[in-house]
Amino acid sequence: MSTAQPNVIQYDILIIGGGLVGASLAACLARDASLRIGVVEKFPPPQDSGDFHPSYDARNTALANGTCHIFDQLGVWREMREHAVPIETIEITNQGRFGRAVIRASEERVRALGYVIENRWIGKVLYRHLQACTNVDFRAPAEVVALRYEADMVVATLDNQQTVRTPLVIIADGALSHTRQMLGIGATVTDYEQVAIVTAVTPDKLHHNIALERFTDTGPLAILPQTDNRLGLTWCVDKTTADELMAADDATFLRALENAAGEGIGQLEKVGKRFSYPLSLTLAEEQIRPNVVVLGNAAHGLHPVAGQGFNMAMRDVAVLVQVLCEAREHNRHWGDFNLLQMYLQRRGQDQFNTIQFSDKLTHLFSNRNPLLSLLRNSGLVLFDTMQGTKRFVARYAMGRAVSTRLPDVADTANIKSKSNVEFKQVTP
């Protein structure tokens, strides 16, 4: 790397976007104390204001076991686990039809099929961890306003007029990525003509760590177990229905939800603030360029039907870290296009399979065609009886089909927290 110029900051890697994916990548790379890492996030960082209180106004994420394994290697899983709920059973049903399939953790010989955690708790734990990493410079709120190439480096200008030079820029600033647009990287957007309503509710009975995936005529309904016996809700409906549900009073909304979810959910007693957002499949036309990698929703924003968007992004993170560490051992430049192609080749098949699975499932279970409805019902019954197929799907959903092992590093003294063995008990 060339000698730093006056008033120019040198980073080994610059991550644009300090959300869950960007912060996770920074934490993975920070295990090597010799690296200098910059993170630029446009929103203020999470506030560390005393005790964490579970909220009815928060989005949640179902973490696959593979994602939990990454967090365990970083030494943050024990803290995340404090506000996580294990998924012990997944029930898949079709509204008003006979089809039903069940996946149980006990049958897969694991403690949990995954864990449900509020996004703001994940963010708080990651940010606290990065604050303890002496080689991470987390700049928030801040923005990159310009990017240009300079020989084999990228030069970024921040909104405070500071200049950063780096061999590799990571774009992880969301599906509507301003940085991706700045570089002229287009994205194909497929509108699902659905809106996701997100909230939390409380039932009149224990949830028993059961996650429900319910397919309705207007779209899928995902109900996840949360702390304090709450249920996290992602209800995908057509736009007209979404407007009606968002405008309804709490009692009307809860009765409509009970009808859509079926008897398994019981009677609902409380609902939190409702949020809604349109659903689409967003795919970046390029995930790599010389000196550039596009990650997370900036690379591929998926329908939430299978809960695989963040988990797939974390597998991207693990493989990218593996490739970069291998390159460092062989003194290869991190911006080398051939090197970045190696990363994309390793991730190509898993990305394709996950995106296709999510997209096809959305179309299949959001169609009112009577023949397709019969096929869906029969398919669920058949799936429930085919143990080999069910085990394969469960293994894939848990993120165990792709290695999430991070490379060993010689010096982790810059990280104050240490890994623990709790997660290792989850898998056989």
C-alpha positions in Angstrom: 0.0 0.0 0.0 1.3 3.4 -0.9 2.3 6.0 1.7 -0.6 8.0 3.0 -0.9 11.6 1.8 -1.4 14.5 4.2 -5.0 14.7 5.4 -5.9 11.4 3.8 -7.1 8.5 5.9 -5.9 5.1 4.9 -8.1 2.0 5.5 -7.5 -1.6 4.4 -11.2 -1.7 3.8 -14.0 0.8 3.8 -17.5 -0.4 4.5 -20.3 1.9 3.4 -23.4 1.1 5.5 -23.1 0.2 9.2 -26.3 -1.8 9.5 -26.5 -5.5 10.5 -24.5 -6.7 7.5 -21.9 -4.0 7.4 -21.3 -4.2 11.1 -21.0 -8.0 11.0 -18.4 -7.8 8.2 -16.4 -5.2 10.2 -16.5 -7.4 13.3 -15.4 -10.5 11.3 -12.4 -8.6 9.8 -11.5 -6.9 13.1 -10.3 -10.2 14.5 -7.1 -9.4 12.6 -5.6 -6.6 14.7 -3.3 -5.6 11.9 -6.1 -4.4 9.7 -7.5 -0.9 9.8 -11.3 -0.8 9.0 -13.5 2.1 8.3 -17.3 2.0 8.6 -19.5 4.9 7.3 -23.1 4.9 8.4 -25.6 7.7 7.6 -27.8 7.1 10.7 -26.7 7.7 14.3 -25.4 4.6 16.1 -27.5 2.7 18.5 -27.8 4.3 21.9 -26.4 2.4 24.9 -29.0 3.7 27.3 -29.3 1.3 30.2 -31.3 -1.9 30.2 -32.8 -3.2 27.0 -36.6 -3.5 27.0 -38.3 -5.7 24.4 -40.6 -3.6 22.3 -43.9 -4.0 20.4 -42.6 -1.5 17.8 -39.5 -3.5 16.6 -38.8 -5.7 13.6 -37.2 -9.0 14.3 -35.1 -11.5 12.4 -35.0 -15.3 12.5 -31.3 -16.2 12.7 -30.3 -19.5 11.0 -27.9 -21.7 13.0 -25.2 -20.8 10.5 -25.6 -17.1 11.3 -25.5 -17.9 15.0 -22.3 -19.8 14.4 -20.7 -16.7 12.9 -21.8 -14.6 15.9 -20.4 -17.2 18.3 -17.0 -17.1 16.6 -17.0 -13.3 17.1 -17.8 -13.8 20.8 -21.1 -11.9 20.7 -23.6 -14.8 20.7 -23.8 -15.1 24.4 -25.0 -11.5 24.7 -27.3 -11.8 21.8 -28.8 -15.0 23.2 -30.0 -13.0 26.3 -32.9 -11.6 24.2 -33.3 -14.5 21.7 -36.0 -17.1 21.5 -35.2 -20.5 20.0 -37.5 -21.9 17.3 -38.2 -25.5 18.3 -40.9 -26.2 15.7 -42.0 -24.8 12.4 -45.6 -25.4 11.2 -46.4 -24.7 7.6 -50.1 -24.5 6.6 -52.4 -23.3 3.9 -55.3 -21.2 4.9 -58.6 -23.0 4.5 -57.0 -26.1 3.1 -55.8 -29.5 4.3 -52.1 -29.2 3.6 -49.8 -29.1 6.7 -46.1 -29.8 7.2 -44.1 -29.7 10.5 -40.3 -29.5 11.0 -39.1 -30.2 14.6 -35.7 -29.4 16.1 -35.7 -32.8 17.9 -36.1 -34.6 14.6 -33.1 -32.7 13.2 -31.1 -33.4 16.3 -30.5 -29.8 17.1 -31.5 -27.7 20.1 -33.2 -25.1 17.9 -34.0 -24.6 14.2 -33.0 -21.0 14.6 -33.4 -18.0 17.0 -35.6 -15.0 16.8 -34.1 -11.7 17.9 -35.2 -8.1 17.6 -33.1 -6.2 15.0 -32.3 -3.3 17.4 -30.8 -5.8 19.9 -28.6 -7.3 17.3 -27.5 -3.8 16.2 -26.8 -2.7 19.8 -24.7 -5.8 20.6 -22.7 -5.4 17.3 -22.1 -1.7 17.8 -21.0 -2.3 21.4 -18.6 -5.0 20.1 -17.1 -2.7 17.5 -16.5 0.0 20.0 -14.2 -2.5 21.8 -12.3 -3.2 18.5 -9.4 -0.7 18.5 -8.9 -1.2 14.7 -12.4 -0.2 13.6 -13.3 3.4 12.9 -17.1 3.7 13.0 -18.2 7.0 11.6 -21.9 7.8 12.2 -23.8 9.8 11.2 -21.6 10.3 8.1 -22.0 9.8 4.3 -19.8 9.1 1.3 -20.5 11.9 -1.2 -18.0 10.9 -3.9 -15.9 8.0 -5.1 -13.1 7.9 -7.7 -10.4 5.5 -8.8 -6.8 6.5 -8.2 -4.4 3.8 -9.7 -5.3 0.6 -7.9 -7.1 2.3 -5.0 -10.5 3.9 -4.4 -10.7 7.4 -3.0 -13.8 8.3 -1.1 -14.9 11.8 0.0 -17.0 12.1 3.1 -19.6 14.7 3.8 -17.2 16.4 6.2 -14.7 16.8 3.3 -12.3 14.2 4.7 -10.7 11.9 2.2 -10.3 8.1 2.5 -8.0 5.8 0.4 -8.6 2.1 0.4 -8.0 -0.9 -1.9 -11.6 -2.2 -1.3 -15.0 -0.6 -0.8 -17.9 -2.6 0.5 -21.4 -1.3 -0.5 -23.9 -2.4 2.2 -26.2 0.6 2.5 -29.5 -1.1 1.7 -31.8 -2.0 -1.2 -32.1 1.6 -2.3 -28.3 2.0 -2.1 -27.2 5.5 -2.9 -23.6 4.3 -3.2 -24.5 1.7 -5.8 -26.3 4.3 -7.8 -23.3 6.6 -7.4 -21.1 4.0 -9.1 -23.7 3.5 -11.9 -24.5 -0.1 -10.8 -28.1 -0.7 -11.8 -30.6 -3.1 -10.1 -33.5 -5.1 -11.5 -36.6 -4.7 -9.3 -39.6 -7.1 -9.5 -42.6 -5.8 -7.8 -44.5 -8.5 -6.0 -47.6 -6.3 -5.7 -47.6 -7.1 -2.0 -47.1 -5.1 1.2 -45.6 -6.5 4.4 -47.3 -5.5 7.6 -44.9 -5.9 10.6 -45.8 -5.7 14.2 -45.9 -7.8 17.4 -48.9 -9.3 19.2 -49.6 -11.2 22.4 -51.7 -14.3 22.4 -53.8 -15.7 25.3 -51.7 -18.8 25.4 -48.0 -19.8 25.4 -46.3 -19.8 22.0 -44.2 -22.9 23.0 -41.4 -21.7 20.6 -43.4 -22.6 17.5 -43.0 -20.6 14.3 -46.0 -20.5 12.0 -45.7 -20.1 8.2 -49.3 -19.7 6.9 -50.0 -19.3 3.2 -53.1 -17.2 2.3 -54.7 -16.2 -0.9 -53.1 -12.8 -0.7 -49.7 -13.8 0.5 -47.7 -15.5 3.3 -48.1 -14.8 7.0 -45.0 -15.5 9.2 -45.5 -15.6 13.0 -42.4 -16.0 15.1 -42.0 -16.6 18.8 -40.5 -13.7 20.8 -39.5 -12.9 24.4 -42.2 -12.2 26.9 -44.6 -14.5 25.1 -44.9 -12.1 22.2 -45.3 -13.1 18.6 -43.4 -11.2 15.8 -45.6 -10.8 12.8 -44.8 -10.3 9.1 -48.1 -10.4 7.2 -47.9 -10.1 3.4 -51.1 -8.9 1.7 -52.2 -7.1 -1.5 -52.0 -3.4 -1.4 -55.7 -2.8 -1.0 -55.9 -5.1 2.0 -52.8 -3.5 3.5 -54.4 -0.1 3.4 -57.5 -1.5 5.1 -55.5 -3.3 7.8 -53.3 -0.3 8.5 -56.3 1.9 8.9 -58.3 -0.5 11.1 -58.5 -0.1 14.9 -56.6 -2.7 17.0 -59.6 -4.9 17.7 -60.5 -5.2 14.1 -56.9 -5.8 13.1 -56.6 -8.6 15.7 -59.8 -10.3 14.6 -58.6 -10.2 10.9 -55.3 -11.7 12.0 -56.9 -14.5 14.0 -59.0 -15.4 10.9 -56.0 -15.5 8.6 -53.7 -17.4 11.1 -56.2 -20.1 12.1 -56.9 -21.7 15.4 -53.3 -22.4 16.2 -52.6 -18.8 17.2 -55.4 -18.6 19.8 -57.0 -15.3 20.7 -54.9 -12.2 20.5 -54.9 -9.7 23.3 -52.5 -6.9 22.3 -50.9 -5.5 19.2 -48.0 -3.1 18.9 -47.5 -0.3 16.4 -47.9 -1.4 12.8 -45.4 -0.7 10.1 -45.8 -1.5 6.4 -43.4 -1.6 3.4 -43.8 -2.7 -0.2 -42.3 -6.0 -1.3 -40.1 -6.6 -4.3 -37.1 -8.6 -5.4 -34.2 -6.3 -5.9 -31.0 -7.7 -7.6 -27.9 -5.6 -8.3 -26.8 -6.0 -11.9 -23.2 -6.2 -10.6 -22.0 -7.6 -7.2 -18.3 -7.0 -7.9 -16.1 -4.5 -9.7 -12.4 -3.9 -9.3 -12.0 -2.6 -5.7 -15.8 -3.0 -5.0 -18.1 -5.6 -3.5 -21.9 -5.1 -3.1 -23.4 -6.9 -0.1 -26.6 -7.4 1.8 -29.9 -5.8 0.5 -27.8 -3.6 -1.8 -26.9 -6.8 -3.7 -30.1 -8.8 -3.2 -33.2 -7.8 -1.4 -35.6 -10.8 -1.0 -39.2 -11.4 -0.1 -39.4 -12.3 3.6 -41.4 -15.5 2.9 -38.5 -17.8 3.9 -36.6 -15.5 6.2 -33.4 -16.0 4.2 -32.3 -12.5 3.2 -30.1 -11.7 6.2 -28.9 -15.2 6.6 -27.8 -15.5 3.0 -26.0 -12.1 3.4 -24.2 -13.5 6.4 -23.0 -16.5 4.4 -21.8 -13.9 1.8 -19.9 -12.2 4.7 -18.3 -15.4 5.9 -17.1 -16.4 2.4 -15.8 -12.9 1.6 -13.8 -12.9 4.8 -12.4 -16.4 3.9 -11.3 -15.1 0.5 -9.8 -11.9 1.8 -7.8 -13.7 4.5 -6.5 -16.1 1.9 -5.5 -13.2 -0.3 -3.7 -11.5 2.6 -1.6 -14.6 3.3 -0.5 -14.6 -0.3 0.0 -10.8 -0.5 -2.7 -10.3 -3.1 -4.3 -6.9 -3.5 -7.8 -6.8 -2.1 -9.1 -4.8 -5.0 -8.0 -7.4 -7.6 -11.0 -8.2 -9.8 -9.9 -11.8 -10.3 -9.8 -12.2 -6.5 -13.3 -10.8 -6.1 -14.5 -13.0 -8.9 -13.3 -16.0 -6.8 -15.6 -14.8 -4.0 -18.6 -14.5 -6.3 -17.9 -17.9 -7.8 -18.0 -19.5 -4.3 -21.2 -17.8 -3.5 -23.0 -18.1 -6.9 -24.8 -21.4 -6.4 -26.1 -20.7 -2.9 -27.3 -17.3 -3.9 -29.0 -18.6 -7.0 -30.7 -21.4 -5.0 -31.8 -19.2 -2.2 -33.2 -16.4 -4.5 -35.0 -18.9 -6.7 -36.5 -20.7 -3.7 -37.8 -17.5 -2.2 -39.1 -16.1 -5.4 -40.9 -19.3 -6.6 -42.3 -19.9 -3.1 -43.8 -16.4 -3.1 -45.5 -16.9 -6.5 -46.7 -20.4 -5.8 -48.3 -19.5 -2.5 -49.8 -16.2 -3.5 -51.8 -17.6 -6.4 -55.6 -18.2 -6.2 -55.7 -20.7 -9.1 -57.7 -23.7 -7.8 -55.4 -26.2 -9.5 -52.3 -24.6 -8.0 -54.1 -24.6 -4.6 -54.7 -28.4 -4.9 -51.0 -28.9 -5.8 -49.9 -26.8 -2.9 -52.0 -28.8 -0.4 -50.9 -32.1 -1.8 -47.3 -30.9 -1.9 -47.3 -30.0 1.8 -48.7 -33.4 2.8 -46.1 -35.2 0.6 -43.3 -33.0 2.0 -44.4 -33.8 5.6 -44.0 -37.6 4.9 -40.6 -37.4 3.0 -38.1 -37.3 5.8 -35.1 -37.2 3.6 -36.4 -34.2 1.6 -37.6 -32.4 4.8 -34.2 -32.9 6.4 -32.4 -31.5 3.4 -34.7 -28.4 3.4 -34.3 -28.0 7.1 -30.5 -28.3 6.9 -30.4 -25.7 4.1 -32.8 -23.3 6.0 -30.6 -23.6 9.1 -27.6 -22.4 7.0 -25.7 -25.7 7.5 -25.2 -26.4 3.8 -22.5 -23.7 3.5 -19.4 -23.3 5.7 -19.7 -20.3 8.0 -16.4 -21.0 9.7 -14.2 -17.9 9.9 -10.5 -18.1 9.3 -8.3 -18.4 12.3 -6.3 -15.3 13.1 -3.2 -15.0 15.2 -4.0 -11.8 17.0 -7.4 -11.1 18.5 -6.1 -9.0 21.4 -7.9 -5.9 20.0 -11.3 -7.6 20.8 -12.2 -7.5 24.5 -15.0 -10.0 24.4 -14.2 -13.7 24.0 -16.0 -16.5 22.2 -18.1 -19.0 24.3 -19.2 -22.6 23.7 -23.0 -22.2 24.2 -23.9 -22.3 20.5 -21.7 -25.3 19.9 -24.2 -27.3 22.0 -26.9 -26.5 19.4 -25.5 -28.6 16.6 -24.6 -32.3 16.9 
